[in-house]
Amino acid sequence: MVIIGNGDTKISQVKKHLCNHFQTRDFGYLKYFLGIEATQSKKGIVASQKNDVDILKETSVIDCRPMDGPLNPNQKLKAEYNESFSDPERY
């Protein structure tokens, strides 16, 4: 489980609640989760799958044709971003 937020106090309260009701472990700040590497800075979190290139090389599929994803990789995501999806079925 990944817990994110912009208030350390609230995050600590959620983690304490989870520890009281479930057997949990805290691994600290997010670095790697489900194949996604996370880098944190004061500006936000950058998610990357750059290690996937190594996996593609190991499995000899590096030259396969890529398929586009549902989101523009250069899209800046913001809390106030309200644009509707052009094709919601794709998501």
C-alpha positions in Angstrom: 0.0 0.0 0.0 1.3 3.4 -0.9 0.1 6.3 1.3 0.5 9.8 -0.2 -0.5 13.2 0.9 0.8 16.7 1.5 0.6 16.6 5.3 3.0 14.5 7.4 0.7 14.7 10.4 -2.3 13.1 8.6 0.0 10.5 7.0 1.3 9.6 10.4 -2.2 9.3 11.8 -3.3 7.0 8.9 -0.2 4.8 9.4 -0.8 4.6 13.2 -4.4 3.6 12.6 -3.4 0.9 10.1 -0.7 -0.4 12.6 -3.3 -0.6 15.3 -5.7 -2.7 13.2 -3.5 -4.7 10.9 0.0 -6.2 10.9 1.9 -3.6 8.8 5.5 -2.5 8.1 6.6 1.0 7.2 9.3 1.1 4.5 9.7 4.8 4.6 9.6 7.1 1.6 8.5 5.5 -1.7 11.4 4.5 -3.9 10.1 1.6 -6.0 6.6 0.0 -6.2 5.1 -2.5 -8.7 7.8 -1.8 -11.3 7.7 1.9 -11.0 10.6 3.9 -9.6 9.6 7.1 -7.7 11.9 10.1 -7.2 10.8 12.8 -4.8 11.7 16.4 -4.7 10.2 19.7 -3.4 8.4 20.1 -6.7 6.6 16.7 -6.5 7.1 13.0 -7.4 8.4 11.7 -10.7 7.4 8.2 -11.7 9.6 6.3 -14.1 9.8 2.8 -15.6 13.4 3.3 -16.9 14.4 -0.1 -15.5 12.0 -1.7 -17.9 14.6 -1.2 -20.6 16.9 -3.7 -18.9 14.1 -6.2 -18.7 13.3 -5.8 -22.4 17.0 -6.3 -23.2 17.2 -9.4 -21.1 14.1 -11.0 -22.7 15.2 -10.0 -26.2 12.1 -7.9 -26.9 13.8 -4.5 -27.0 13.2 -4.2 -30.8 9.4 -4.9 -30.6 7.1 -2.2 -31.8 5.9 0.1 -28.9 2.3 0.7 -28.3 1.0 4.1 -27.2 -0.4 4.5 -23.7 -3.6 6.1 -22.7 -2.0 9.2 -21.3 0.3 11.7 -22.9 3.7 11.1 -21.2 4.4 14.8 -21.1 1.1 15.7 -19.4 1.5 17.7 -16.2 -1.0 16.2 -13.7 -2.5 18.7 -11.2 -5.2 18.5 -8.6 -7.2 21.2 -10.4 -6.9 19.4 -13.8 -10.6 18.9 -14.9 -10.4 18.0 -18.5 -12.6 15.1 -19.4 -11.1 12.0 -21.1 -11.6 12.0 -24.8 -12.2 8.2 -24.8 -13.1 7.1 -21.2 -13.5 3.4 -22.2 -9.8 3.3 -22.8 -9.1 4.0 -19.1 
